[in-house]
Amino acid sequence: MRLMIACLFLSAATPAFAAGAPNFDGVWTIEGTTDVGPCEKSFKGEIRIEHNDIVGAEGATARAVGSIDNGGTVWARLTSEAGQARANGRFHGASASGAWSSNTAYCGGRWTARKAR
């Protein structure tokens, strides 16, 4: 499950990238906690964002889709052999936060992110 959550933001569908829209491109450090259920109590990882799409995560072996819109709202869905998880939240400046849940592992919690570079 740790890999599943760390990879929530692996790759994204490509939305239109409007001129003047906030740019969240770069490498972000993601940290999360499990508030309910049997999943690992914490996780940490890095993601790369290009054109407000999440295009990479270290050690990822699952398929993910997601997007950050012009208002900074993010959604993501990850599917792997271990099950499925979803995340949502908001990016603002050099930080982000939100919630995640897995209806296949019966757990959920919170995540935060900081722009690393």
N, C-alpha and C positions, 0 to 999 in steps of 0.2 A: 504494500500500500504506500510506503514511503516514496518509491519511485513513481507511483501513479500520481501522487499529489505534487511532487517536485516537477513533474512534467506537464502539469495542467496547462501550461502556456507554451507548449512545444511549437506548433505551427498554426497559422491562422488563415482564414479566408481573407481575400484581399478586398477591402472596402475602398471606395474612392478616397484619395488623399487630397483634401481640399487645400488650396493655397491659403495661408493664414491660419490654418488649423493648428492646435497645439502639437508639438513634435515630441514624442516620447521615445525616439530612437536611441539605442545604446544598449549597454549591458546593465541588467538589474539583478540585485540580490533579493531573493524571495525567502521569507521565513514564515512558518505556519505552525499552528497548534491544533490539536484535536480536542474539542470540547465535549463530544459525546461519541460513544461507540468504541469498538475494539482496535481502531487504527493506531499507528505509532503516535505518541503524544506530541512529537515535534518533528519538523523537517526543515531543510534549508537547501537552496539551490540557486543557480543563476539562469537567467533567460536573456536572449538577445531579441531586441525589437527593431524592425526596419519598416519605415513608412507606416507606423502604428500597427503593424502586424507582428505577431510573435513568430519568429522564424527559427529559433533554436533553443535547446536546453541541453546541458551536459548530461551524458549518460542516459539519454532518452531511448526507450525501446517501445513506446506506445504512440498511437496516433492521436493528435489533438487538433481541434479547430477552435478559433477564437478571434476576437477583434476588439480594438479600442476605438470608440467613435470620437467624433470631434469634440464632444463634451467631456471626454475622459472616462466614460463608462466602459468597463471591460466585461466580457463574458468569455468563457472557455469551457470546452468539453473534452475530456480525455477518455479514450477507450483502449484497453489493453486486455490481455488474457486474464488478468486478475479482476477485471470488472470495469466500471465506469465511474467517473467523478465529474462534477461540474463546479465552476467557480464564477463569481461575479464580484464586482466592486468598482472602485473609482481611482483613476490616476489623476494626480494634481501636482504640477511642478516636478520635483525630484522624489516624490513619494507616492505610494499607492496602498490601498487596503481593501479588504472585502471578506467574503465568506465562501466556504467550499462545502460540498456534501457529496456523499456517495450512497446511492440507493442500492448498490450491489454489496457494499461492505458494511452498510448500516452505521455510518459515522459521519461526522462533520465538524467544522470548526472555523477558524479565522486565519487570514494570511495578511502579511504586510510586505511591502517591497520598497527598496531604496535604490536610486540610480547609482551604480558603481562607477560607470564611465560612459 
